[in-house]
Amino acid sequence: MVVGLVVAAAMPKAADDRLAALLGVGLSAVAGVLALLLKRRAMRQADLKAALKVVGLVFALRGVCVGLGLAWVVSRDLSAVPFVGGFFGVYFALQWIEVSYVMAASKGAAGGDE
């Protein structure tokens, strides 16, 4: 409930800005879920090359999402600021979750508290 109120208060009031922000949030969330799935798959292989490939792939995926999203927003004469704020607001939170996940998985693979 409290999270919903915070999100509602942070949403832009103008409908066009809200649409741009929601597009940024959606693209970032989809890229984040794909990143977690790909990283989980790479961690199963326990191969450094596979993990680095996933990092590069996910970075490129997010770059494409930002580029396509910005192109869509600009082509419709919407403001890019809400899109960027929505995308990177979610990105930074998901990045922290991804790093935590990888650290926990690496500790589990190493056999403990190392």
ZAMARGU-4260 file (C-alpha; in steps of 0.2 Angstrom, whole numbers, plus 5000, padded with zeros to 4 digits):
<rodrens>
0) 5000/5000/5000 | 5014/5012/5005 | 5024/5008/4990 | 5009/5011/4979 | 5007/5028/4986
5) 5025/5032/4984 | 5024/5027/4966 | 5008/5036/4963 | 5016/5052/4970 | 5032/5050/4959
10) 5022/5048/4943 | 5021/5063/4931 | 5004/5072/4931 | 5004/5075/4913 | 4997/5060/4903
15) 5011/5061/4890 | 5025/5061/4903 | 5016/5047/4912 | 5016/5037/4896 | 5035/5040/4893
20) 5039/5035/4911 | 5029/5019/4910 | 5037/5014/4894 | 5054/5017/4902 | 5049/5007/4918
25) 5042/4993/4907 | 5057/4991/4896 | 5069/4992/4910 | 5059/4978/4920 | 5059/4967/4905
30) 5077/4969/4902 | 5080/4966/4921 | 5070/4950/4921 | 5080/4943/4905 | 5096/4948/4914
35) 5092/4938/4929 | 5087/4923/4919 | 5103/4924/4908 | 5114/4926/4923 | 5106/4911/4932
40) 5109/4901/4917 | 5127/4906/4916 | 5130/4903/4934 | 5125/4885/4932 | 5139/4883/4919
45) 5152/4889/4932 | 5161/4897/4917 | 5169/4914/4918 | 5168/4916/4899 | 5149/4912/4899
50) 5147/4925/4914 | 5156/4938/4904 | 5146/4935/4888 | 5130/4937/4898 | 5136/4953/4905
55) 5140/4960/4888 | 5124/4953/4881 | 5114/4961/4895 | 5123/4978/4893 | 5119/4978/4874
60) 5101/4973/4877 | 5099/4988/4889 | 5107/4999/4877 | 5095/4994/4863 | 5080/4996/4874
65) 5086/5014/4879 | 5089/5018/4861 | 5073/5011/4854 | 5063/5018/4869 | 5070/5036/4866
70) 5067/5035/4847 | 5049/5030/4850 | 5047/5044/4863 | 5055/5057/4852 | 5046/5052/4837
75) 5029/5055/4846 | 5035/5072/4852 | 5035/5066/4870 | 5048/5072/4883 | 5063/5060/4885
80) 5066/5065/4903 | 5052/5055/4911 | 5057/5040/4900 | 5075/5041/4906 | 5070/5043/4924
85) 5058/5028/4923 | 5071/5017/4914 | 5086/5021/4925 | 5076/5022/4941 | 5071/5004/4939
90) 5088/4999/4931 | 5098/5005/4947 | 5086/4995/4958 | 5087/4979/4947 | 5106/4981/4945
95) 5108/4980/4964 | 5097/4965/4964 | 5107/4957/4950 | 5123/4960/4959 | 5116/4953/4975
100) 5110/4937/4966 | 5127/4934/4958 | 5136/4936/4974 | 5124/4924/4983 | 5126/4912/4969
105) 5145/4913/4969 | 5145/4910/4988 | 5134/4895/4986 | 5145/4888/4973 | 5161/4891/4983
110) 5154/4882/4997 | 5150/4895/5011 | 5155/4912/5018 | 5170/4917/5007
</rodrens>
